[in-house]
Amino acid sequence: MVLGRLLHSLLNNARLVEKLSETQPIRQAARITVSLASRLELAGQRAAERVRRSGAVRKLLERTELPRQLGGLSQWAARLRDSWARGLREAPKEAPGRKKQK
C-alpha cells in the first residue's frame, strides 16, 4: 500500500519523469518498444495482404450463407424466425421430468 502510493507520487512528478526520460536506459527501452511495434505492424500488414491475395476470405464468404445485402438479411432473419417457431411447435409441451402444475 505504501509502496504503491510512493510509486504513484513519483510517477506523477513531471520533473522526475522528464529527467528519467533523458536517461540512456529509458531511451533504449523506448527505441526497442517502437522498433517492436513497427515490426509487428508491418508483419500484420503483410499477413493481411497474403490472406487477401490467396482469396481465402472470398472463398469463405462464398461458402457461408450470410446475407450480403439488407434484403438478404431480412430473408435470413425470416428463415431463422420460422425455424425457431417450427421447433417450438414440434417440441413437447412440457420438458420431461418436470411436474405438472395444478
N, C-alpha and C positions, 0 to 999 in steps of 0.2 A: 504494500500500500504506500509506504513512504518512498520506496524506490520509484514507483510509478509516478508519484507527484513530482519527485525531483527530476525525473526524466522529462516529464511533461513541461515543467517550468524551463528546463534547459533548451528544449526544442522550440519553445515559443519565444526564446530570446533571439531577436533578429540579428543583433550584433554577433552573438556566438555562432549562429548558423552561417552568417556571411564569412566569418573567419574560418570556419570549418570547410566551407565550400572552396576556399582558396588553397587548401592543403593538397599535397600530391596524392595521398591515398583516396581521398574523396573524388578528386578529378579523374583518377584512373578508374574508379568504380563507375563513375558516370559514363566514361568512354566505353567501358565494357558493356554497360547496360544499353547504351544507344546502338552499339555495334550489334549486339544480340537481337535487339528489337528490329533493326533494319534487316538482318539476315532472315529472321522469322517471317517478316512481312514479304520479302522477296520470294521466299520458299512457298508461302501461301499463294502468292500470285501465280507462280509457276505451276503449282499443283492445280489451281483453278483453270489455268489455260490448258493443261493437259487433259483435264476432265472435259472441258468444253470441246476440244479438238477430237476427243475419242468418240463423242456422240453418246456417251453413256447416259447422260441426263435426258437427252432426246428420246433414246430408246426406252428409258424408264417411264417417261411421260406417255409414250405411245402405248405402253402395255398396261398402264393403270386406267381405271375407269373414272378418274377425277374429271369433273367438267372443266372445259376450257373457257366457257363463257357464262354469263349470268343466266342465260336461258338453260344451259346445261345444268347449272347449279339448281335451278328450280325443279327440273326434271329429276335430278338425283335426289333432292330432298323429298319429292313426292314418292319416289320409289322406296326410300327409306321409311317414310311415314306409313306407306301401305304394308311394307313387310313387318313393321312393328305391330300394326293393327291386326294383321293376319296372325301373327304369333300370339297376341293376347287373346284373340277369339279362339284359337285352337288349343291354348293352354288349358289345363284343368282349372275348374272354378276355384278350387282350394288346394293349397300346397299339401302334399302328403305329410302325415304326421302331426298336423295341426288339428286341434279340437274345434268342432263347430260351435259357434256362439248361439246361445238361445235368446 
